[in-house]
């Protein structure tokens, strides 16, 4: 089996090993591949592994031997799954590998708004505590999570984990989900508009679909409390970024913690650059070392299952 990895640098910078994958066949590894070179680099390979490279109908037409597309990810919107099916190729993703990591990062963003640790650290570093007459100063407001309402949009594995952590902090949890019948832990299921009205923190954990693009926009932001915080560790396209920047700058909501953007890497003209009370991390919620090791193990397991005639995690059945 000939196997090509197109964008290894999206999962490792030599800190986690690709050996479990490359040992499965004759392998070529590229750290980064521009989309106009995808077909050329796949060539006559049987299998390709990628994260964000576009595998289009034109790629399948140019690569007649290609029978397997593996993702270094759960999302697979970069692959034309219908074209793959027409071509007789299997497309396999890796669900569930980053649940703990993304939930952890969600609360890292939430806690920064509620505890202001970075601001207090910077204040202490410049000497504010040294020069203060009392044992403590608390000029930067902080708040308790206990008793606050956490609105979770999307209640799959990550949403459920976020709810579990929120309840451990003493928070009230509510959710908006396409599958309310699958919510079995007693969390109230609300329409999106009602969730936005009642929540102190709104956190997005749903996939981006044709139906929910820019679900967070001027009208829906206007439903939120002025004290509310929005967290997005899901997909950037769920949010109208200009509307969010305007809402932050005008005080419509109190803050936003963003790990994903509509265009990645971030563009210079991204509306959220410089927006008030907006924390932005560079799509790293999924990226702890242990998480990436788990991902690579499961990518290898997917390839082995396909090679042995019993493919798993197929997304284009």
Secondary structure, 3 states (H helix, E strand, C coil): CEEEECCHHHCCCCCCCCHHHHCCCEEEECCCCCHHHHHHHHCCCCEEEECCCCECHHHHHHCCCCCEEEECCCCCCCECHHHHHHHCCEEECCCCCCHHHHHHHHHHHHHHHHHCHHHHHHHHHCCCCCCCCCCCCCCCCCCCCCCCEEEEECCCHHHHHHHHHHHHCCCEEEEECCCHHHCCCCCEECCHHHHHHHCCEEEECCCCCCCCCCCECHHHHCCCCCCCEEEECCCHHHECHHHHHHHHHHCCCCEEEECCCCCCCCCCCCCCCCCCCEEECCCCCCCCHHHHHHHHHHHHHHHHHHHCCCCCCECCC
